[in-house]
Amino acid sequence: MPSLLRVDDVTVAFGGRKALDGAGLLAERGQVTGLIGPNGAGKSTLFDVVCGLRRPQSGQVLLDGRDVTRSSPTRRARYGLARTFQRLELFGRLSVRDNLLVGAELGSGRRRAGQIADELLERLELTGVAGDVADTLPTGSARLVEVGRALAAQPALLLLDEPAAGQDSEETERFASLLRAVAAEGTAVVLVEHDMSLVMSVCDQVYVLDLGKIISSGPPDVIRRDETVLAAYLGEA
């Protein structure tokens, strides 16, 4: 069975600078895959390539064995891809529940949307703020709503761009449990995150991106001991 997501030798250049330089990764069903690296390493650019917001100069993106390199973001969403963003992208004037309804209607249509939204509100412990306007939420809760909206679409592949930003330690611990549960249900999760304790505790595989290149990959225990990674990223802490 092919990897749900396969990114091969992707290059993206802005003028004379390569934001991605032959980068690639695999994401498997039922696993959390981490993508880490310093600021400016190209992580969000790689996410943009995977979800179709940016077309690479070279390389290939395969989703469930299907070449989607030139497919639109809408088509990729239909194939089962959902994403959150480094900068919060909620419908700020809608309620928390209505934000989830948007995702649910995209994934399952209006008939089941209400049921899916209500189940997620309970799962994410957001029932108490279901009627609150999204713009009024603290950052940690707003991040969770954005993740919930993506989950409401019932994706096969979930891309999360710094979802724990703004969460306190208790929220992050609950979020780690959520990620494990979502992966256990068969979803392929790809996580960009600067919280190394979260990454190392939930990820099955970790890819390290630096200056547009993947400089290391492997299980968390291998990444922790990789001297190249320590010099490029982890050792900066």
C-alpha positions as CSV (number, residue, x, y, z in Angstrom):
1,M,0.0,0.0,0.0
2,P,1.5,3.4,-1.0
3,S,2.1,6.2,1.5
4,L,-0.9,8.4,1.8
5,L,1.3,11.4,1.1
6,R,4.5,11.3,-0.9
7,V,6.5,14.5,-1.7
8,D,9.4,13.9,-4.0
9,D,12.4,16.2,-4.8
10,V,10.3,19.5,-4.6
11,T,12.0,22.8,-5.4
12,V,10.5,26.2,-5.0
13,A,12.5,29.4,-5.8
14,F,11.7,33.0,-5.1
15,G,13.9,35.0,-7.4
16,G,17.3,33.5,-6.9
17,R,16.7,32.0,-3.5
18,K,15.5,28.5,-3.1
19,A,12.9,28.2,-0.3
20,L,12.8,24.4,-1.0
21,D,15.7,22.6,-2.6
22,G,14.9,19.0,-3.5
23,A,12.8,18.4,-0.3
24,G,10.7,15.3,0.2
25,L,8.8,13.4,2.8
26,L,6.3,10.5,3.4
27,A,3.2,10.5,5.6
28,E,1.5,7.2,6.5
29,R,-2.0,6.4,7.5
30,G,-2.4,6.1,11.2
31,Q,0.8,8.0,12.1
32,V,1.8,11.5,13.1
33,T,4.7,12.8,11.0
34,G,6.7,15.8,12.3
35,L,8.3,18.5,10.2
36,I,10.7,20.7,12.2
37,G,13.4,23.2,11.5
38,P,14.5,26.8,12.2
39,N,12.4,29.8,11.2
40,G,12.7,30.4,7.5
41,A,13.6,26.7,6.8
42,G,10.7,26.4,4.3
43,K,8.2,24.4,6.4
44,S,5.1,26.5,5.6
45,T,6.2,26.7,1.9
46,L,6.3,22.9,1.8
47,F,2.8,22.8,3.3
48,D,1.7,25.3,0.6
49,V,3.0,22.9,-2.1
50,V,1.3,19.9,-0.6
51,C,-2.1,21.7,-0.4
52,G,-1.8,23.4,-3.8
53,L,-1.4,27.0,-2.8
54,R,2.0,27.1,-4.5
55,R,3.2,25.1,-7.5
56,P,6.8,23.9,-7.4
57,Q,9.4,24.5,-10.1
58,S,10.2,20.8,-10.0
59,G,9.2,17.7,-8.0
60,Q,6.0,15.8,-7.4
61,V,3.3,15.5,-4.8
62,L,1.3,12.2,-4.6
63,L,-1.8,11.8,-2.5
64,D,-2.9,8.2,-2.1
65,G,-0.9,7.3,-5.2
66,R,-2.5,10.0,-7.3
67,D,-0.3,12.8,-8.8
68,V,-1.8,16.0,-7.5
69,T,1.2,18.3,-8.3
70,R,-0.8,20.4,-10.6
71,S,-4.2,19.9,-9.0
72,S,-6.1,22.8,-7.4
73,P,-6.5,23.2,-3.6
74,T,-10.2,22.5,-4.0
75,R,-9.6,19.2,-5.8
76,R,-7.0,18.1,-3.1
77,A,-9.6,18.9,-0.5
78,R,-12.0,16.6,-2.3
79,Y,-9.3,13.9,-2.2
80,G,-9.2,14.2,1.6
81,L,-6.7,16.9,2.5
82,A,-7.4,19.5,5.2
83,R,-5.0,22.1,6.7
84,T,-4.6,24.6,9.5
85,F,-2.4,27.7,9.1
86,Q,0.5,29.3,11.1
87,R,-1.6,32.5,11.2
88,L,-5.1,31.8,12.5
89,E,-7.6,31.6,9.7
90,L,-11.0,31.4,11.4
91,F,-14.2,32.9,10.3
92,G,-14.0,35.5,13.1
93,R,-17.6,36.7,13.0
94,L,-19.1,33.3,13.1
95,S,-19.7,31.3,16.2
96,V,-17.5,28.4,17.2
97,R,-20.1,25.9,16.2
98,D,-20.7,27.6,12.8
99,N,-16.9,27.4,12.1
100,L,-17.1,23.6,12.6
101,L,-20.3,23.5,10.5
102,V,-18.4,25.0,7.5
103,G,-15.9,22.1,7.7
104,A,-18.5,19.5,8.2
105,E,-20.6,20.7,5.2
106,L,-17.5,20.5,3.0
107,G,-16.8,17.0,4.1
108,S,-20.2,15.4,4.4
109,G,-22.8,17.8,3.2
110,R,-25.5,19.6,5.2
111,R,-27.4,16.4,6.2
112,R,-24.8,15.2,8.7
113,A,-23.0,18.5,9.4
114,G,-24.8,19.3,12.6
115,Q,-24.2,15.9,14.1
116,I,-20.5,16.0,13.2
117,A,-20.1,19.6,14.6
118,D,-21.7,18.7,17.9
119,E,-19.6,15.5,18.3
120,L,-16.5,17.6,17.7
121,L,-17.5,20.3,20.1
122,E,-17.8,17.6,22.8
123,R,-14.6,15.8,21.8
124,L,-12.6,19.1,21.8
125,E,-14.2,20.3,25.1
126,L,-15.6,23.3,23.3
127,T,-19.3,22.8,24.1
128,G,-19.2,25.6,26.6
129,V,-18.1,28.2,24.0
130,A,-20.1,26.8,21.1
131,G,-22.1,30.0,20.7
132,D,-19.3,32.3,21.2
133,V,-18.0,34.5,18.3
134,A,-14.7,33.0,17.2
135,D,-12.9,36.4,17.4
136,T,-13.5,36.6,21.1
137,L,-11.6,33.4,22.0
138,P,-8.2,33.3,23.5
139,T,-5.5,32.1,21.1
140,G,-5.2,28.6,22.5
141,S,-8.9,27.9,22.2
142,A,-9.0,29.6,18.7
143,R,-6.3,27.2,17.6
144,L,-8.4,24.3,18.7
145,V,-11.4,25.6,16.8
146,E,-9.3,25.7,13.6
147,V,-8.2,22.2,14.2
148,G,-11.8,21.2,14.8
149,R,-12.9,22.8,11.6
150,A,-10.3,20.8,9.7
151,L,-11.3,17.6,11.5
152,A,-15.0,18.3,10.7
153,A,-14.2,17.7,7.0
154,Q,-13.2,14.2,8.0
155,P,-9.8,14.3,6.1
156,A,-7.6,11.4,5.2
157,L,-4.6,13.8,5.5
158,L,-4.4,16.5,8.1
159,L,-1.7,19.2,7.9
160,L,-1.2,21.2,11.1
161,D,0.9,24.3,11.0
162,E,2.0,25.3,14.6
163,P,-1.3,24.3,16.1
164,A,0.0,24.4,19.7
165,A,1.0,28.1,19.5
166,G,-0.7,30.0,22.3
167,Q,-1.7,26.9,24.3
168,D,-0.7,26.5,27.9
169,S,0.9,23.3,29.2
170,E,-2.4,21.7,30.1
171,E,-4.0,22.5,26.7
172,T,-0.9,21.2,25.0
173,E,-1.1,17.9,26.9
174,R,-4.8,17.5,25.9
175,F,-3.9,18.3,22.3
176,A,-1.2,15.6,22.3
177,S,-3.8,13.1,23.3
178,L,-6.1,14.3,20.5
179,L,-3.4,13.9,17.9
180,R,-2.7,10.4,19.0
181,A,-6.4,9.5,18.9
182,V,-6.9,11.1,15.4
183,A,-3.9,9.1,14.0
184,A,-5.2,5.9,15.7
185,E,-8.4,6.3,13.7
186,G,-6.4,6.0,10.5
187,T,-5.7,9.7,9.6
188,A,-2.3,10.7,8.4
189,V,-1.2,13.7,10.4
190,V,1.7,16.0,9.4
191,L,2.7,18.4,12.2
192,V,4.8,21.6,11.9
193,E,5.6,22.6,15.5
194,H,8.3,24.4,17.5
195,D,7.3,22.8,20.8
196,M,9.9,20.0,20.8
197,S,8.4,18.2,23.7
198,L,5.1,17.9,21.8
199,V,6.8,16.8,18.6
200,M,9.0,14.1,20.3
201,S,6.1,12.7,22.3
202,V,3.5,12.3,19.6
203,C,5.4,11.8,16.3
204,D,6.2,8.4,14.8
205,Q,8.6,9.9,12.3
206,V,10.3,13.4,12.2
207,Y,11.7,15.2,9.2
208,V,14.1,18.1,9.8
209,L,14.2,20.9,7.2
210,D,17.0,23.4,7.1
211,L,17.6,26.0,4.3
212,G,15.1,24.2,2.1
213,K,16.7,20.7,2.4
214,I,15.7,17.7,4.5
215,I,18.8,17.2,6.5
216,S,17.6,14.2,8.6
217,S,14.6,12.0,9.1
218,G,13.7,9.1,11.4
219,P,12.0,8.2,14.7
220,P,12.2,10.9,17.5
221,D,14.9,9.0,19.4
222,V,17.2,9.1,16.3
223,I,16.5,12.8,15.7
224,R,17.4,13.6,19.3
225,R,20.8,12.2,18.8
226,D,21.6,13.4,15.3
227,E,24.5,15.9,15.5
228,T,23.5,17.6,12.3
229,V,20.1,18.3,13.7
230,L,21.5,19.5,17.0
231,A,23.8,21.9,15.2
232,A,21.1,23.2,12.8
233,Y,18.1,23.4,15.1
234,L,17.7,21.6,18.4
235,G,21.0,22.9,19.8
236,E,19.8,26.5,19.4
237,A,17.4,26.2,22.3
